């Protein structure tokens, strides 16, 4: 099973989206860590060392782009792939996130299977040492 035992940190302030993603990821064999705001996302990233992080851009306490910049600036976390999953679809938002180190960017509403495929690809690339 692709992604078996990989830890995915999902950060979003929408409880329904968190529940949906947790269900879909667990069904594919992933271990799921959830965070509901930017501060919790950073704490769990540092504490749990996930294999990949899915970040919403608009969250309380610290927005996703700020969290992304702090993750990519932390030597212990900088190699962790980060996927932005957000309703922000303006060119400046996408470009800003990619410039700050996002490995991928998906706009809501999204296709869950597409997100799962992108996560599996990034995890496989990360584990093989290629970036």
N, C-alpha and C positions, 0 to 999 in steps of 0.2 A: 504494500500500500504506500503510495507516494505521500511523503510528509508524516509518516508514522512517527510518533513520539516527538515531533517538532513542537516547540512552544511558541504560540502566537499570542502576542499582547494586543488586544483590541481596545482602543480608546475612543469612546463616543459618549455624549451625554444623552443619547436617545436609548432608553431602556429596551424598547421594542427591537431596535436594530441590534443591540448587544445580544439579546436573547436569540434572535434569528441567526446571527453569525456564530454564536456559540454552538447552536444546534447543528448548523451546516459543517462547521469545522470539526466538531467532535465526531460527527458521522464519517468524516474522512480520516479519522485517527489522530487528529491534532490535540495537543493539550492546550487549553484556553485559559488565558489570564485576562481579566477585565478591569478597566479603569473608566471612571465616569467624568473625570476632569483632568486638566493638564498636570496639576501637581501630583495627583495619584498616578498618572501615567509615568511621570519621571521617577517617582519612588519605586514603582513596580518594575520599571525597566532596569533600574540599578540593583534592586533586590533579587529579581527573578531571572535576569539574564535571558530574555526571550531570544528565539532564533530569528524572529521577524516581528515587526510592529506595524499595526494598521492604525493610522491617526486621522481623526476628524480635525478639520481646520478650526472650526468654531466650537470652543469648549470653555467652560468656566475655569477660573483660577489662573490658567495659562493657555493661550490658544495653541493649536496644533503646530503652526509654523514656528512659534517660539520653542515649543517642546522639541520639534525636529532639529532646530539649530543647537539646542543644548545637548541632544543625543549625539549629533554628529561632531560636537565639540568635546565630547567626553571620550578620552582614549580607550576606556573600557567598553564603550558602546558604539564607537564611530563606525565599526564595520558591520553593525547590525542593519540589515535591509529595512527600509521604512517605506510603506505605501500610504500615500495620502488618499483618504476616502472622504470626500466632502461635497457639499452643495455648491461650493465656490467654483465657478467655471469661467471666470474672466481670465483672459490671457495673462494679465499681470500676476494673478494669484498662482496660476500653474507654473509660469516661468520662475516666480520667486521661490516656490517650494522646490523646484528642480535645482535651482541655483544653490539653495541651502542644503542640498544633498539628498532629497527624496529620490528613491530608486524607481518609483512609479507613482502615477497619479490617476485616480478614477473619480469620476463625477457622479454624485447621487442624482436621480435614482440610478442604481447600477444593477448589473446582472450577477447574482451570487456566484454562478458557475465561472464567470469570467474572473471574478476576484480570486476564487479558489485556484484557477489555472495560473494566474499571475503569481500568487503566493508560492505555489509548488515550484514554479520556474525560478523564482528568486531564492528560495531556500536551497534548491539543488545547486544553483550557481554559487551561493554563499558557502555551502559545504564543500564544494569542489575547489574553493579558493579563488575562483574567478569573480571579478567585479565588473 
